[in-house]
Amino acid sequence: MATVQEVLNGLPGLFNTARSKGYNRQIQLNITGEGGGLWWLEIKNQVCTVHPDKLENAKLILEMEDKDFIDYFTGKVHPMELVRSKKMKFTGPMTEGIAFNAIWNIPVVP
C-alpha cells in the first residue's frame, strides 16, 4: 500500500491541467493518522505543487485520515462516499470542494 508521502509526491502527475484552466487556488491538506501531517497545494497557471506545513488563511481545507487520503487518490473509493460517510471533510465553499474533485485524473479501481 502507498504512503501519504508517496501519494503527495504523485499528485502533480494526477493533476489534470486541462480541467484546471482558470482554477488558481491554495488548498490546505490536514491528514490525520500515523502517516499524516500538514501540507498545502498551490494550483496556479495549470501547475500543481505540494508544500509542507500549514497554510494560513486557506479558503479550502481538506481533512481526512491517512488511509482515506490514500484510498481517494489511488481510486479505491469515490470521493462522494468519503464525504457522505464524513471521512472526508471540506471546510470552505462547497463549490470549491466540487471543483477540487474535478481537477484530478484519479484511477478507477473496481
Stockholm file with secondary structure:
# STOCKHOLM 1.0

chainA/1-110         MATVQEVLNGLPGLFNTARSKGYNRQIQLNITGEGGGLWWLEIKNQVCTVHPDKLENAKLILEMEDKDFIDYFTGKVHPMELVRSKKMKFTGPMTEGIAFNAIWNIPVVP
#=GR chainA/1-110 SS CCCHHHHHHHHHHHBCTGGGTTCCEEEEEEEESTTCEEEEEEEETTEEEEEESCCTTCSEEEEEEHHHHHHHHTTSSCHHHHHHTTSEEEESCHHHHHHHHHTBCCCCCC
#=GC SS_cons         CCCHHHHHHHHHHHBCTGGGTTCCEEEEEEEESTTCEEEEEEEETTEEEEEESCCTTCSEEEEEEHHHHHHHHTTSSCHHHHHHTTSEEEESCHHHHHHHHHTBCCCCCC
//
